[in-house]
Amino acid sequence: MQIGLVGLGKMGGNMRERLRNAGHEVVGYDTNPELSDVDNLVELADRLAAPRVVWVMVPAGAVTQSVIDQLASVLKPGDTVVDGGNSRWTDDEKHAAELGKHGIRFVDAGVSGGVWGLKNGYALMVGGEQEHVEALRPLFDALKPEGPYGYVHAGKVGAGHFAKMVHNGIEYAMMQAYAEGWELLEKVDSVDNVREVFRSWQEGTVIRSWLLDLAVSALDEDQHLEKLRGYAEDSGEGRWTVEAAIDNAVPLPAITASLFARFASRQEDSPQMKMIAALRNQFGGHAVESSQK
């Protein structure tokens, strides 16, 4: 299958490689000319045979809106745009309507997998009309992990990004729990090998997970996380999850508390946030701040 891919950063670049490894033809565009296969979106559209598929992997908000606006002018009726970034689900509805005026299809895809997706595959949560989604299944099958899991058609337009938003909210709470436990273990005098305690939990316990594996990996690199500043960003999806919970009167005390804990990291060098920062760097390649010790 042939596809245009806009945005060739940490995830987009790896997705291009994984798709090509599966035999798909990928024409990539990025504002960094060293990464691009073409010079602009007009050339990208010209390189694709109709009906075209263009997958967008750029930051949510104004950047995504700009790309959608440009694609509306260069694509044709019957073409499809897939937004695989971390857009808010309400923006999906807006983008579907805008592109629909030009006869262009729209599908939203929540993508999880971070910097490990090239090797392990990406979990995909997809929203859109059944016909539009099914036409893209060869791409989804190439990107997802091997086996029966890792892909879902979650519902109509916006459902994919809503599901990914909730996924990230759960992720916030899980990381916060590991971070709090790590800080308490580090605090007491009786436990003198916290890293190996974490390692011992990797098998046979109910809290074993990939995040726990990544925590151990981070501790192997920096046993007491002394090289990190206790500061962790929030990507926006944690906030959106809490806002959606308020709008729908759904209690989310753990996820909400984990979001507010990140705000606390803005005020001081929080030990818990060292672990959150380490985990975000491990699974997503997110930037960390040095403790400058």
Number of C-alpha atoms within 10 A of each C-alpha: 13 20 24 24 28 26 24 21 15 16 24 25 21 19 23 23 15 21 22 16 12 14 12 17 15 19 21 24 25 22 13 11 11 8 14 19 16 17 14 15 22 14 14 22 21 13 15 17 11 15 13 20 25 25 21 24 27 24 14 17 13 10 11 20 17 11 16 19 14 13 20 21 12 13 25 18 16 15 20 27 24 24 28 27 23 25 27 19 22 13 18 25 18 14 24 20 15 17 23 16 11 15 16 22 24 26 27 33 34 27 25 24 18 22 21 17 22 22 11 15 21 27 22 28 25 30 29 25 15 12 8 16 21 13 12 16 12 13 16 22 18 19 25 23 20 12 8 7 10 18 19 16 17 20 16 16 24 26 24 29 30 29 22 26 25 19 17 20 24 19 16 24 21 19 21 23 15 19 22 16 14 20 18 13 18 17 12 9 7 8 11 12 12 20 20 13 14 19 17 13 16 17 10 8 9 8 13 15 14 11 19 19 17 17 26 23 17 20 20 14 12 14 15 19 18 14 16 21 23 27 26 26 17 12 11 16 22 24 17 18 25 22 13 15 15 12 9 9 9 10 11 15 11 15 23 20 15 21 23 13 18 22 16 16 19 14 10 12 15 19 22 24 28 25 28 27 25 29 26 21 17 20 18 16 15 16 13 19 14 12 14 8 7
